[in-house]
């Protein structure tokens, strides 16, 4: 059984905050910029899985640990 606990929070520069949103299995954030979507999806399976999408042709998906390694420059995106 998955013991991951999570809550969501969204903040904007217009002093609009939503916090404490309960998450059981997955969450997704979508920001539409001039008709193009920037999406972050997180799912809680055996490991935390993260997917980042900028439009339809720029996608990265992997574990949370893999994302940390990518951002630290320890691995390269495919």
VENCOR-V837678 format. One record per run of one state. SS is the DSSP state (h for helix, s for strand, l for the rest). FROM is the first residue (numbers start at 1). LEN is the number of residues. If there is no record, write none. Layout:
# VENCOR-V837678
[[SS/FROM/LEN] [SS/FROM/LEN]]
This chain:
# VENCOR-V837678
[[l/1/5] [s/6/6] [l/12/5] [s/17/7] [l/24/2] [s/26/8] [l/34/2] [s/36/9] [l/45/3] [s/48/7] [l/55/4] [s/59/5] [h/64/8] [l/72/7]]
